[in-house]
Amino acid sequence: MNGSGAFVGPNNGIYKTDQYGRITISGLKPGSVITAKETKALDGYVLDSTPQSIEIKSGQIQALTFYNTPVGGLELIKVSESDKSQRIKGVTFEIREMNGGLVDTITTGDTGRVFLTMDAGDFYAVEIEAVEGFKIDSTPTTSPSRSAWPAGSLSCETDP
């Protein structure tokens, strides 16, 4: 959007980044002030919704940079041990810190998956409630160490 509030370019002001995360707009009038705002981030990243402005200068390339931080959390997927393509909905787990402290209690959704936003750290999941036709697997399932990266994924299997 330019300083008068009008959208810039042929796309009513809506642009999508290329495979390198860039947008290039040419033909902007020197002296114009352009304001950009990110409206959608990739799945798994936090949106940077702070508008940024820049004045277009003749003969120079200007750049605005938006930073997206990864969403930290745990993805837990429950599958049948006899058929790993069969995801199981409605299974309840406790997510615990390695010292045993309870972080949260979560239940898998229709796709046998649940996501829990949480800080980096080491933790484990314990199944506390199974669905009809399956046995509870009370063996703790540990996460990959998340101290160096923000998201972890667990896959838990159960005998019918």
Disulfide bonds with the S-S distance in Angstrom:
none
